[in-house]
Amino acid sequence: MDSSAASIFSSQKRPYFIVLLLAIVLNIAGIGIKFFTDDGALYSALARSMAQSNNFTDLMYHGSDWLDKPHFPFWVIAVSFKIFGVNTIAYKLPALLFFFMAVVYTYKLAKKFYGDETAIIAILILLTAQHSVMSNTDVRAEPYIMGLLMGAVYHFYKVKEKFSIADILLASIFTGCAVMTKGIYLLIPIGASVIGDYLFKGNIKGVFHWKWLLSFILVVIFTLPEIYSVYTQFDLHPEKVVFGRTGISGIHWFLWDSQFGRFNNNGYITNSHGDKLFFVHTLLWAFAPWAVLLFYALYATIRKMVKRIAQPEYLCISGGVLMLLIFSASKFQLPFYTNILFPFFAIITAVLIRSLKVGAELKFFKISQYLITALLLIAVIALNFVFAPECWLVFVLLIAGFAGLAIYIYRRPTTVYQPVFLFTCAVSILVNAYLVTVAYPTIVAYRGDLSAAEYLNQNYPQQKVSAAVLSNTFDFYYKGDATYTNVDAILKTDSLKNRIIVADEKAVAELKGKGIDYSVVKSFQDFPHENLSLPFIIKKKRAATLDQFYLIRIKE
């Protein structure tokens, strides 16, 4: 973070540095935690197929063509698999690097307009926002988008200030990769950021400068690998069946259906419900413990703009708010969508915090943050007693570390807002440290498919098995050869029937219904849902929420 980073080590900034270091370690800590949701295992399976086949144009899922996401993250993960082997860390490492790319560019962008301390506050907010930490453990595409988006906005702004070949190339490459990660809708927050800055600064003419046409051409060029890949996999083969149809155009899907089809809820994949306030109440927990401050900061910033009070930049408000409105208008809504906007929101919130002085706003800041942190502390203490009380020693150590950090934070405050701000960061670190060290490993222990894969690896290494259920987690972690089919096919084929059979409760019930006698090699407790229920969280009630995952043999 350039030469100004040295100022973090000064006595005044040292508390920021200590908390920053802990926040960075926290975001890395979940890199080895195995998959406890399906998306990570699915994406790993796709990237593994790509790495093992050396076919980087086709996305294949168990021999079938797959059309749901663009290629870029799978290319990156496949390269990581080739370098580090097929494992959990190799899957998560590239996403973490892109997340920290977002952190660096958030710092650079905030420092450019607001100074070093605001930049430090902004990246601490980004590093401790609840869904940021969660997404670095349960990795999907969002860390990639976050890094590419912020890199593109930063370098495009530098192009806006002064044309540079290096900046326009970097900005265009980052934009092209972002489009190849999630689609062309990512042109909206990138374009809105720069265009909004032009418009709100009264420079409409600048929008039509020739350098923006050049950047558009470069973005198109850098997106051609995706166009080529979907063209060769689908457009050249109209006979392929995708989404139950033939004649699917990969290019049309990439440019239209994957984005506007979802927005209009009339594409190949639809959602049956939508709530205009979904992302507002999602942000209350996803951007915790900073959400209340964010909403006030958005209000305060917009109010200043309405009053025509000039702002140093309009990148964050233009890109962040417009994209949030578009997300809210769409009926296809998932909680992690807003993660890509967290760097914008972090800067907006940091500007508010840095401006606090004695008065009503400072009082609001203290009351809101102490209330939120109190609720979080009560929640994590209660969670410890009902979720995994046997891990009390870990919890005591975490609380002791938190108490020591809190004492250090309040010992020598240098500004009126610093102790409350850093205390809020410390509470977030405590909560997520508990999740990483206790909660997530406990949830992993109730993934029956994962437990089955690990048991086979230890006791029946490299053995061929038949699977009556297709589990992406089992498929990723089992090191042997598995044939994925259904109960009827297994029963009709002696070579499949004589193997160990992987089955869930539904498959076993089907065997019982057919009167087939079998023996259980091993059974594993399994929580068959991604969203946790209250009875599962309460350990005394957990057993009633569990199914069984089986390894069985058919009796002759």
N, C-alpha and C positions, 0 to 999 in steps of 0.2 A: 504494500500500500504506500509506496514511494517514501520519500525522506520524512514526511510528516509523521509517519508511524512511530518514529523515535520519540515523539512527544507523548505517546501513550505511556512510556516508561517513566515519565516525570512523576514526582510525588503527587501532584494534583490529579494526574490521569491514571495512576497505578491501580486504583479500585476498578476502573473501567477495564484495564488490561486483565486483571485477575478474573473478573466475571466473564470477559470475552473468551479467555482461554478455556474456562470451564464449559461455556456454551459450545465452543468448537468441539471439544472432546465429547460432549453429550451427543452432538449430531453425528459423530463418527461411531459412537458406542454400539449402535444397533446393526452395524454392518455384517456381523456374523450370525444374527438371529435368523433362524430358518423361517420359511414361508408359513404364515398362518392365515393368509387369504389367497384366493385363487389366481388373481391377476398376475402376481409376480411369477408364479409357477407356470402360467400359460405363456407369458412373454419369454421366460427362460426356455421353454420347450421350442418356441419358434426360432429363437436365436441359436439354440443348440443345433437344430436341424440345419440352419444356414451355415454354421461353422463346420459341422461334420460333413456336409455335402459340398462345401465350397461353392454353393449356388447362392449368390448374393442378390439375385434379381427376384427370385420366387420366395414368397412366404408360404411355408407348408406346415400343416398341422396333421401329424399322423397320416401322411400320404395324401391329404386333401388340400386343395387350394384354400387359402385363408385371406379374407378381405375385410378388415375392420379398422386397421391403423396403418399409417404410412410407415416407411422403412427405416428412417434414420436411427431411432433408438436400437432397433434390432441389429443394424450394421455395427453400431458401437459395441453393443453387448457381445456380438459374435466375435469381434476382434479381441475383446477382453477374454472371452472363453479360449480363444486360440493361444493367447499369451499366458494366462493364469490357470487354464483348465476349467472344466465345467463345474462350478460350485457357487455357493450362495454369495461369497465375497466378490467373486469375479462378476457376478450379476449386478451387485449394488455399487461397486466401486466407481464405474463411469458416471452414474447418476449423482453420486456424492461430489465428484469433481465438477460437474456442471452446476450443482447447487452452490459450491464455493465460488465458482465463477460468478454466479448471481450476487453473492456476498461482496466480492471484490468490486464489481461494477456498481452495486448499490452504494458502496463506500465512495467510489470515484465520482459518481454522479452527485451525491449529496454534498461531498466536500467541495465540488466545483462551484456550487451555488450558495452553500450555507456554512461552509467551514468545517474544520476537523472534528470538533466535538459533536456537532449535529450528525456528521457522517458516522461517528462511533456509535452514537445513540441509535441511529437507523439500523446499522447491521446487528446490534444487540437485539433490537425488536424483531428483526427478521430471523435471527438465530433462535429466539425463544418463543416465537409464535407457535401455538400448539400444533397446528397441522404441518408446519415446516418440519418439526422434529419427527412427527409421526410418519411423514412422507419419506423421510430419510431412513426409516426402518422398514416400512411397507412401501416399497419403491414401485412407482408406476412411471408415467411419462413426464409428470409435472416438473421434477428437478431439471430435466433437460430443457424444457420450455422456459423455465425461469431464468436459467443462465443465458440462453440464446437471446431471449427477449431483452434482457437488460444490456447485454453486449451490443445488440443491434441499436437500441435507443441511444446508448452513450456515444457510439461512433457516428451515428447519423446526426446527432446534435453537433459533434465536432465538424462534420461535413457542412452543416448549416452555418457554423461560425466561419469556417475557412476550408475551402476545397482541398482535399488530400487524397491521393491515390490509395494510400494505406488504409485510411479511415473508411473510404467508400467501399473498398474491397472487403474489409473486415465486417462492416455493417451488412453488406449484401450477402456475404457467406453466412453470417449468423442468421439473417432473415431466411435465406434459402433453407438452411438446416432446420429452423423452427417450423417452416411450412412443411418440410418433409418429416416432421415429428407429429404434428397434430392437424395440419391442413391450412388452407389459405385464409381462414378466419384470423390467423395470427398476424396477418397484415393489418388488421384493424387496430389493435393496441399500439403497434409500432408506428403505423401511419398517423393515427390520431394523436399520438404524443408529439410528433414533430409538427404536424399541421396545426394542432391546437396551439402550440407555442408561437407559431407564426401569426395565427389569427388573433390571439389575445394580446399580442404585442403590436397589432395593427400593421403587420407587414404581409398583406395578402399577395402582393406581387412576388414575394420570395417563394411562394408555393409553386410557382410556375417556372422556376429556374431550370435551365437545361440539365443541371447535375442530378435532378430527381428523375428525369427521364432515363439518364444513364444508369442510375441505381436500380430503377425498375427493370431495365434490360438485364443488368447483372443478376438480379434476384431470379429472373426467369431462367437465365443460363444455369445458375447454381441449383435450380430446382429440377433441371432436366434428368438427373439420375433417377428421381422418383417417377417422372413421366415415362421414362424408358422402361423402368422395371414393371410398372403396372400395365404398360402397353404390351410388353412381350409375354407377361404372364396371362393376361386376360383378353386384350383386344385382338391379339393374333390367334386366340383360341376361343371363338364364340361358342364352341360346343361344350365348354366347361360348365358344370352346374355349380352355381354359387347362390346362396340364399334361396335355394329351390328353383332357380331359373337358369336358363341358358341365354347366351347373347349379352352377357354383362360386359360393359365397357369399363376397364380399370381407370382410364383417363377421366371419363364422365363421373365415375364414383369419386375420384380424388378431388376433382374440381367442383363438384356439385353435391352429390348425394351424401358424402361423408360430413359435409358442413351444413348446407342449406336444407338437406333432407332431414337432418337431426333438428335443426332450428325450427323448421316447419312441422316436425314430427310426422313426416310422410315419406321417410326414406326406408331403407331395408331394415333398419333397426329403429324401433320406436319406443316411446315411453307413454304409459297410459295416464299420467297425471302431471300436473305442473302447478307451481305456486309462485306467484309474482314476488312474494317475500321470502322465498326459500333461502336465497343467499344472504339475506339480511340476518335471519336467525341462525343460519349456518356460521356466519362470521362471528357470532357471539361466542361460540366455542372454538372455531377453527383459528381465529385470530386472537384468542385469549392468550394472555391476560390484558391485551391492548385494545380490544374491540370497542369498548365504551369511549376511550380516548380517540380512536380512529373516527368514530361517528361524529364526535364533537369537532375534531380537526377538519373533517370534510365540510361540515357546516360552517366553521369559521373561515375556511379558505374560500368557499363559494360566496360567503357573505362579503368578504373583501373584494372579490372579483366583481360582484354586483355593484359595489360602491366604487368600482374603478380604481381601487388601490393597487398599484402595480406590484407584481410578484416577480421574484428573480427568475422563476421558470414556471411553465405551465405544462411541462411534460407529464408529470405524475398525475395531476388532476385530470388532464385530457385523456390519457391512456387508461388510467384506472377506473374512472367513473363511467366512461362510455362503455367499456367492456363489461363492467358490472351490470349496467342496464341491459346490455344485449344478453348476457347470461340469464338475467331475471326474466326477460321477455320470452326466452326459449322455454319449451316444455320438456326439453331433455336436460335434466339437472342432476348433477352428482356433486357431493360435498367438496371433492378435491379440485373442482374446476377453478375456484377462486385463488388457489395457491399461486398461480402464475402472476397474480396481481400484488402479492404480498410485498415485493420490493417497492412498488409505488406507494402502497399504503404505509410501509415502514418509514419512508422519507417524509410523507405528509404528517404522520404522527410525531416523528422526531422533531420536525420544525416547530410544532406546537409545544412540545416539552421544553425545547431549548429556549423558547420565548417567555417561559413562565417567570413571573416576578411576584412580589408580595401583592395579594389581591384575591378577588373572587375566583379567577381561573386556577390559581395555585391551590386554593382551598378545595375546589372541585376535583383537581388532580389528586390531591392527597386522600380525600374521602373516597373517591371512586376506586383508587388503586388499593387502599387498605381494605376496603370492603371486598373487592375481588380476590385479593390475596388471602384474606381470612376465609372466604368460601373455599378456595382451592386447598388451603391447609386443612380445613375441616374435612374436605372430601378425601384427601389422600390419607389422612389419619383413619377415617372411617373405612376406607378401602382396605387398608392394611389389616384391620381387625376382622373384616368379613370375607375378604377375597383369598388371602394367603397368610393366615395368622402364624403359620409355621415359619415364615420368613422374618420373624420379629427382629432377629439380630441384624440383618441387612437394613431393615427399616431404622433401627436405633442408630446404626452407623451413619445412615443418610441424614437423619435428624441432627446428629451431633455435628456433622460437617456443615449442614445448613446453618445451625446456630452459630458456629464459629465464623462463617462467612458473613452472617447478619451483623455480628458484633464488629467485625472489621469494617463493614460498609458504613456503619453509623459512628465509627470512632472519630473520623476527621472529614466531615462533609465539606466540599468546597463550593457548592452552589445550593440554592434552596430546593431544587428538584432532585439533586443527585442521589441522596439516600433512599428516597421513596422509589425512584426509578430503578436503582440497582437492587433494592429489596424485592421489587416485583420480578426482575430477572432471576434473582436467587430462588424465589418461590417456584417459578416456571422450571428452573433447572432441577429443583427437588422433585417436583411432580413427575417430570419426564425421566429423571434418573430412576425413580421408583418403577415407572412403566417399563423401562429398558432392562432393569436388573431383576425385577420380580414379575410384573404383570405379563409382559410378552412371553417370557420363557414358560410361564404357567399355562398360558393359552396354547402355546406350541405343544405342550405335553398332552393336550387333549385333541390333537390332530391325529386321529386313528390311522389315516393313510400314511402320514409321515412315520409314525411309530412302526407300522407294518413294513415300510421300506427299510428302516434302520434294522429291524429284527432280521429280515431276510439277508441284508448285507452282512450281518454278523454271524448268522447261523446257517444260512444256505447261500454262500457267496457265489455269484455268477450263475445261479441256477435259473433255468427257464421256468417261468410261471405263466399261468393264464389269469387274466383279470376280467371279471364279470362286470366291473365298473371302471370307467375311465376317470381317473383322478390325476390331475396335472401335478399335484404335489408328490404323489406316489411315483409317477412317471419320471419326475425330475431327480428324485433322490434314490430310486432303486437303481443299482449299478448292474444288475443282470439284464436278461432278455425277457421282456413281457409281451404277450400277445393279448391285445385288447379286443374283446368281443362280447357276446351276450351269453346268457345261461344256456339257451337252446343250442347255439353253435358249439359250446364246450361239451355238452352232453352228447352231441352227435359225432364228435371227433375224438377218437381214442387218444391221439397224441396230445390233445389239449386236456382231456379229462384226467389223465394220469399225472398231471403236474399239480403243484400247489396252486390253489385257486384263490385269488384275491376278491373279496366280496364285501359289500356293505349289507345293511339290514334288509334292504329291498331285495337284493339278489338271494340272500339266504331264505327269505320268506317265499320267494319264487320256487326255490328248490324244495322246500317243505310242501308247498302246494302241489308239486308234481310227484310227491312221495319219494323223493330221492334221498337215500341215506348217505350221510357224510360224517366225517370226524373233524373236530376243530383242532388245528395245529396250534393256533394262538389267536386270542381275541384281544382287542384294544379298545379302551374307552375313546369315544369320538363325539365331539361337539360338532354337529353337521351344518352349522350356520356361520356366516361371516360376522353378522351383527350380534353383539353380545346381548343376552337377556338378563334381567335383574336376577332371576333364580340361578342362572349360571354364575353370576358375580358373587352371590352369597354361597360360600362353600358348603354350608349345611344343607342347602337346597339343590346343589349342583347335580347330584346323582340323577335326579328326576329329569334333567334336561339332556342327558347323554344317550347316545346310541352306541352300538358296538360295530367295530370294523374287524373283519375276520380274515384269517388264513385257514383254509379248509382243504380236505381231500375227499374225493368221492369214493365211497366204499364199493368194492366190487360185488 
